[in-house]
Amino acid sequence: MMEKQQIVKMSCVNKSFPGVKALDQVSFNLNSGEVLALLGENGAGKSTLMKILSGVYTRDSGEMEIFGKSIGLDWDANKARENGVAIIHQELNMCSHMSVAENIFLGRELIKNRQLDDKAMNEETRRVLSQFNMDIDPEMIVGDLPVSKQQMVEIAKALSMNAKILIMDEPTSALTSKEIDELFRIIRKLKSEGKGIVYISHRLEELKHIVDRVIIMRDGRYITEMPFDESKMDEIITHMVGREIKEKFPRVRCKKGKTILEVKNLNAGRMVRNISFELCEGEIVGIAGLMGAGRTETTRAIFGIDPKESGEIFIDGKEVPIKAPIDAIKAGLVLAPEDRKKDGLCTRLSVMDNIALPNLDILCNRIGRVDRKAERKMVEKEIADLKIKLAGPEVDAGSLSGGNQQKIVLGKWLSRKSRVVIFDEPTRGIDVAAKVEIYNLMNKLKQEGIGVLFVSSEMPEIIGMSDRILVMCDGRITGKLSHEEATQDKILTMATRFENKLEGE
C-alpha cells in the first residue's frame, strides 16, 4: 500500500471581504491517497478556503505549504495549476459557445505550425473521456449538452491536467445516479494512484461511498476533524450546524381542504404527455422520477414558460388560460425554478430589487411611480417572515448563501399572496440546516392553505415531505402514492415503467 504523505498544510489562514470575515484562523491539511470531506453549512467558508488553495483568491494572512514547499502571497491560479492543483467549481465554469475539446484545453491549447491543432485536441479529449467512461463527443458544443454532461466535461477538464490535488465542490449536484456511480469509481481510481481529493458536498449520504476523513467548518472557523464513520453522522451534523437537528423531514399533518389546482390532459412536447392531477389545500404533492422523466418540463408548461399543445389548468375551480408566466403569476400560481441563479434571481441586483421587481404592478401608483414606502415595507416583511440572513436589503442577491437565495425567490412570490407555489429542486446545493428551514417554509404554506407542488431528485426528501407523490417516467405519470404507501423501491419501480404508463394521468 502506498504510504500517505501530507501534501497540503494551511495554518491560521484569514480572509475578509467588505463587511464579512470569511475565514478566521483556519487550519487545514490533506494527505496523498485520501478523500477528505470538507463539511459545513453554506457560508461556513469551505469554498473560500478552497479558492485560496487553488489560487482563485489571495489569503490575507496565514501559512500555506504544498508538497512541503512554502507558498507566498503571490500564489495564483496559474501557479496552482502548474503545481498540480485543480478545482471543479460548484458553479459551472464553461464557455457554452465552444466545443468540449476547446473547453478542456482552454488556456493550454495545443499549437501546430502556429495554429490551433484541433485534431490533436479532439483526439486527446476523446482519450480522456473514454478513460473515464464518459460518452461525450469532443466536437459537441458545450451549450448544447444537458447540465449533467456539462458537469462531466468540467470534471474531465480537471482530470486531463493530471492534477495531484483535486478539489470537487458539489460535483454531483447535476449528475444522474449512474453518472454519480461512475464519478465515485473515478475518485477511487485517483485515490489508488496517490492523488489527494477534497470533496465538498451537502449530500451527506454520499460520504460513506468514498470518504476517509472529514474536516468541519462553521462561520468561517475550523471546528474539528475526525475519521469518517457513518455511525457518527448525527455528531457530524451537530458540529456543522452548532446544534442538534432533531428531525430531517419535519412534515406536519393538515386537514385536506378543497382543490386549489387541477391540471387536465396537459401536453407540451415529448416530455409532457397527458399530465393530469389535483392539488388541494393542506397538502404537499411531490413529483418524483429519474433524470429526464419530464418533471421540470411539466412545471415549466404549467407556469407558461414552455408553450402547451393542449390541456386545461384550473385554479380554485376556474379555468385559467396560461400562455406566459405573467398569466400564471396574475392567477396566483408561481414557480421557484431549479436554477435559482439563472432563472429565479437577478444576482447583481439587490435583495430589495429582486423582491420588488415582479410586484411592480401592485407597488406602482396610477402614474407608474413606485411607492417606495410600500416597497420597503413589503421587502422588510418578507425578510423578517422568512428569516433571511443578510446585512440589509441593499446587498446583492448573488452575495448570499444558497439557502437565503432560495428564500428570496420564495419571498417575491409570497408578497403577492399566491395560491399555488411550485418548487423545482428547492434544496439543491444548500446545507442540512437550510434544508430544514425550506421544509418548514413549505409546511407554513401548507398550513396557510396554499398549495405546494415540488420536484426533487432526493428520494428521502420526496418521501419525507410529501402527502402524495406523483411518479413520472418518460414524460408521463406512471404512478401515484400516498405518504403511507411510499417507499424507495415502489417509487423506483414506477419511475422505470417505460412500457406501462398511465394513460390520461
N, C-alpha and C positions, 0 to 999 in steps of 0.2 A: 504493500500500500504506500502511495506517495506521502512523504512527510509534509505536514502542513506548516507553512511559514506565514508570519504576519506580513501582508503586502500593503496594507493601508493603516496608518495611525494618525488620528486627528485629536488634538488636545486643546481644551479651553477655547474653542472656536466661537467667535462672536460675529454677528451680522445684524445691522439695523437698516431699516428703510424709514422714510419720513413718517414719524409718529408711531412706529412699530419696531420693537426689538424682536427680530425673527429668531435669532439664536443667542442663547445666553450660556457661555462657558460649556459648550457641548463637547464631549469626548466620544470617539467612535473608532472601532478597529475592525479589520476584515482580514481573514486568512485565505490562503490559497486552498483550492479544493473544497470550499464550503459554500452553502447557500445561506445567507443571512437575511432574515426578515427584519426590515426596519418598520416599526409599527407606531401608530399614534393617530389621533383624530385629525381631521382637516385643520390646518393652522398650527399643527404641532411643530413644524419646522423640518419635516422629513425631506421634502423636495428641495427646500433651500439648501440644506446640508449637502445633498447630492449634486446640486448645481454648482456648489463650491468645489466639490471633489472633481467634477467633470469640466471645470473651468468656465462655466457659464457666468457665475457670479464670483466676485473677489471678496474674500473674507476681510472683515475689519481688523481682526487680530486673532491670535492663536497659532498653534504649530501644526504642521502637516508633513507627513512623510509618505512617500510612495516607493515601495521596494527598498526601504531603508535610506532613501535619499531625501534630504530636507528640501521642501518645496517653498519657494519665496512667494511674495505677494504679486509677482508678475506672472503667475500661473494663469493660463488662459485655455480656451477650448482647443486650439491647435496643439499646444504643448501637451495637454491631457491626451489627445488622440495619439500623438507621437509616442507617448509613454504607455500606451495600451489601455486607456480608459475610454469606454464607450457608454453612452446613456440612451435609453429608449424612453422618450418623454411621454407623459400621460396624454398631453395634447399632441395629436399627430402633427409632425413637422415635415410635411411633404409638399413638393411643387406639383400641384394637381394637373398642370398642363404638360408635364414632361413624362417620359416613359419610365417604366420600372427600373430599367438599367441606368438611365440618366439620373434618377433619384439616388440609386445605390452608390453611384460613382461621383455624385455632386461634390465638388471641391477637391477631388483627386482623380480627375478624368485621365483616361489613357490616351496618349497622343502618338500618332504615327505620321511622319512626313509633315509635321506642323499642322496636322488636322486631327479632329477627334476620331479615334479608332472605334467607331460604333460596333463593328463586327466583334472585336476583341472584348468590348464591354458587355455585349449581349451574351457572348459565349461564357464569360466568367460569371455573369449574373445567373445564367442557366445552370452552371455548375454548382454555385452556392445554393440556389433554390432547390435543386434536385438532391443535394447533400442532406438537406433538412426536410425532404418530402413536401416541399411547397409547390403545388401545381398552379404556377402563375407564369404567363408569357412575359418574358423580359421586355418585349416591344409594346406591350399594352400601355395605354395612357393611364396613369395612376388615378386620375379623377373619374375614370370610367369603372374603376373597381369598387366593389362594396367595401364598407368600412372595415370589416373583418380582414379582407385581403390587404387593404392598405396597412393595417396593423402588422400583418405578417411581413410586408415589404420593409416596414420600419425595423422589425426585428432582424430580417435578413441583412439590412444595411449595416447594423451594428456587428453582426456576426462576420460579415465579409471583411471587416477591418482587423480580424484576428485579435480582438481585444483580450487582454488578460484580466481586466477588471470590468465587469459588465453590470450596469445599473438598469434595472427594469422597474419603471414607475407605472403601476396599474397596467401591466401588459395584457391582461386577459379581459379587460372591460368590454371589448367589442368582438371577442372571439366566440366561435361556436364551441360546443363541448368537445367535438372531435379535434378542433384546432388547439384547444387547451391541452388535451391529452398529448398532442404532438409537441407542443411547446414544452411540456414537462419532460418529455423524452429528450428534447434538445438540451434542456437545463441539466438533466442528469448526465448527459454525454459531456457537456462542457465541464461539469464538476469533476468527472473522472479524469479529465485532461489537466486538472490542476488550476482551472480558472476560478476566480473569486466572484461570486454573484451576490449583488444586493437586490433584494426582492421587496418592493413596496406594494401592498395590496390591502384593500378593505374587505376582500373576500377571505375571511379567516379560515373558512373550511378548506381552502386550497393548501394551507401551510403544511398539513400532515403529509402531503404527497412529495414534498421536495426540501423542506427547510430543516437545517441543522441547529440554528441558534437564532434568538430574537434579541433585538435591542429596542427598547420602548422609549419614546419621547412624548412629552406633554408640555404645551405652552412654551415651546422653544427651548426646553431643557431636556437633558439626558435624565431618565428616571431610573432604569435598571436594565439588566440583561440576564439571560438565562438560556440553557439548552432548551430546544423546543420539546415540549411534552404535551400531547393532545389532552391529557387528563387535567392540565393546568390552564385550560382555555379561559375559565371564569376568572382566574387570577390575572391572566394576561389582559383581559378586557378591563378589569378593575384598575390595573396600572395605567392603561391607556386613557381612561376617562376620569380617573381620580375618585370614582365612586362605584358602588356595585349596581349593575343593571339587573333588576330582578326578573324582567320578562322581555325577551327579544321581540315578541309579536303581541303587543298589548291590545288584542281585539276586544271590543265591547259589544254587548248584546243590545239590540234596539228592537222595538216593535216595528214590524214591516208595515209600511203605510201604502198609500196609493201609488200607482205607476206614474213616474215622472217622465221617463224617456222610453220610447218604443221605436225600434228600428225594424222595418219590414222589407224583406227581399232586396237588400242593398247589393248592388253590383257596381264595381268600379275597377276595370282592368282585370287581368288574370288572377290577381291576388286577393280580390274581394268578390266572392261569388255567393249570392243568395244568403246574405247575412241577416238573421232575424233574432232579436232578443228584447227583453224588457229590463228596465232598471227602476226600482221602487225607492220610496222614501225609507230611510232607516236601514239601508243595506249598502255594502261594498261588493261590487262584482269584479272579479279578476279575470283577465284574459291570458290564458297560458298557451304554450306551443313552442316548437323548436324555431331556431333562426330561419327566416324565410317562410314562415307559416302564413303571413299576411296580417299579423296583429297590428303593427304600426300603420300599414296601409289602410286598415279598417278605421282606425282613429282619424286618419287624415281625410278619408272620404266622408266620415260623419261630420267633421269640423269644416268641410268645404275647401280644404287645401287642394285635393285632387278631385276632378270632376267625376260625378257618378253617372253611370249609364242608365240606371233605373233604381227604383226603390223609394220608400217613404220614411220620413222621420217625424215623429210626434213628440211634442213636449207638453206635459200636462193635458194630454188628450187632444191637442190641437196640432194639425199638420203644419210643419214649418218648411218652406221651400229654401233649402240651404244651397246656394250656388257659389258662395265665397265665405271665408271666415267671418267677415263683418255680419253676414246674415245669422250665423251661429251665435256670435257674441251678443247681438241685439236680442236674440231669442233666449239668452241665458245659458247657453252651452259653450263651455270654454275648454281649452286644451293646454296642459303643461307638457311641452314636447320632449322627445327623447334627448335631443341635443340642445340643452338649455342655452349654451353659449351661442350657438349658431342660429337657432330658431326662436328662442324664448327671451333673450335679453339683448340690449344694446350695451355691450360690455364697456364701451368707452364713455357712456353717459352715466350720470349719477343715479343713485337709487331712487331719488325723487322723480327724476325724469322717466325712469323705467316704469314706475308705478302709475305716474300721471298720464303718460302718452296714450295708452289705449282707452283712457277715460276722459279725453278732452271733450267729448260730446256732452258729458254731464258736469264738466268743470268750467266750460265757457259760458259767458253770458250771451245776451241776444245779439250783441255786435261782434261776437267771436273773440272776446278778450278773456284770458284765463283768470279765474278768481283765485288769486294767489293764497288768500287766507283759507279758502276751501281746499285747495291743493295740499297745503301743508298739513291741514287737519286730517285729510284722507291718508296721507303718507305716514304721518306720525301714529295714527290709529293702527295701520297695518303693521308697522314696525313693532309697536307695543303688543298687539294681539298675537303676532307670530313669533315674538321674542327673537327678532333678527339682531344679531350681534354686529354692531358697526359703530364707528366713531361719530357718525352723523349722516343724515340723509343726502348730504352733498358729495359723499365719497363715490368713486366709480364702482359700478356694479361688478366689473371684472376683477376688482381687488379683493373681493370677499371669497370665503370658502365655498365649496360646492353646496353644502347644506344650506347656507344662507342665501346663495343664489337661487336655489330651488324655492325657498320661501318668498323671494321677491317675485318670481314668476307666478307663484300662487297668490301673493298679495295683490297684484294688479287686477286679478280676476275677482277676488273676493270683494274688492271695493265696489263691484257692480251688483252685488247680491245675486250672483249666478245661481241657477237651479241645478245644473249638472257640471261636474268637474271631471275631466278625463286626464289621468296621469299616464304618461308613457315612460316606463323605466324611471320612476320617481327617485329611487335611491342609488342609481348608478354613480359610482365614483365618490360616494360620501361615506363618512366613517360610521361606526356602530352606534355611537350616541346620537348623531344627527339623523340616522335612520329611524331610531325610536321617536324622535321629535316629529319626523314626517308622518309616521304611523299615527301618532297622537293627533296630528292635524287632520288626517283622514277620518279618524274617529270623531273628531269635533264636527266636521262637516256632516258626517252621517247622523250624529245626534241632533243637528240643527235641521234635519230634513232635506239636506242637499244630496243629490245622487252622486255616487263616486264610482267611476269605472277606471280600472287601472291595468296596464300591461306590465308584466315583469318576466324576466328570464330566470329569476331566482325562484325555484320551485318552493323552498320552505317559506318564502315571503308570500307567495300566492296562496299557499295552503293556510298559513298563519293568520292572514288578514282578511281573506275573502269570506263573505257569507254564501256566495255562489261563485262557481268557476265555469267559464266557457273555455273549451279547449279547441284550438284551431289546428288545421293541417292543410297545407297546400291551398290556402285561400278560402276554406270553408270551415264552419263549425262542425266538429266531429264528435263532440261530447259535451254534456252538461252535468255538473256535480254540485251537490250541496257541501257545505263546510264539513258536515259529519261524514259524508261519503268519501271525501277526497283523500287520496294517498298518492305518493310519488309514482308508484307503479301504475295506478289507474290512469293518471294524467299522461304518463309517457306512452301507455298503450293507445290512448285516444289520440295523442299527438303524432302517431305514426300510422294512422288509418288512411293511407293514401287511396285505397280502393273502396273503403266503406264510409263514405261521407254522408252526413245527414242532410238530405236534400231539403231545401227551403228553410234551413236553420243556420 
